[in-house]
Amino acid sequence: MYVFLGRVYYKHETDVFRYYRYDTFNNKEEYNEYLEKCKAVQLYDTNVTAQYGDQLITLSTCEDSQENGRLVIVAKRK
């Protein structure tokens, strides 16, 4: 669904997308907010979408283009 570059942010940094803080969603609004934030930073469009209730997995690995950089993949279970 989404592939993007991210990083681990310092506590004092504000207004940043901490994708790693989303591990559960309490409601449809939180779920959709997460997907919108992923879409806003995606590297390219995969033409795959999710809807509330779909199970998601987030994979993250080190990426050296920036300090504490990460390459992130968010996918849904079929």
N, C-alpha and C positions, 0 to 999 in steps of 0.2 A: 504494500500500500504506500508507505512513505519511506524514503531514504533521505537523510539529512545529516549535516555536520552540526555538532553541538559541542558543549564543553561542560565541565563541572565548574560551577560559579562559586565565588567567595560569598560568605554570608552578607557582606556589606553591599553587594551588587543587587540592584533592584530593577524591576521591570524587565526581567529576563525569563526565558522559558526553561524551567527546570524539569525537563521531561522525566527525569529519574525520580521525581517526587510523586508521580502518578502511578500508583500500584493498584488502587481500587477506585471504583466510581460509585458514589452514593446515589446518583440519579442520572437521568438522561441529559440534563444540562451539563454536568461535569464531563460526561463521556463525550458529548459533542464539542465542548470547549477544548478538550485535549486533541480531538481530531482536527479541529480548525487551526490550532497552534502548530500541529505537525504539518498540515497542508501549507501553512504560511512560510515554512522554512524548507520545504522539500526541494531536493535538487532537480528532480524531474517528475513528470506526471506518469504514474503507472496505469492510470485508468481503472484502478481498483478502489472501491470505496467500502466503508463499513457502515453499519447501522446499529443503533442501540440494541444491545443484547448479544452482538457478535463478540466472541472471545478474541482478545488481542494478545500478542506477544511482542515484547520490545527487546531487541538484541543491541548491545552496545559494546564497542571495542575501542581501544586506544587509536588515536589518529593524530599525527604530528604536525599538522599545518598551523596549530595554535596551542598555546599553553593549556594543559589539561583537556586537549581536544578529544572528541569522540566521533566515531561514525556510528550512526543509529539507524536501525531498520525496525519499522513497526509493521507487523503483518497481522492478518486475521486468520483464524482457523476456518477451514472450509466445512 
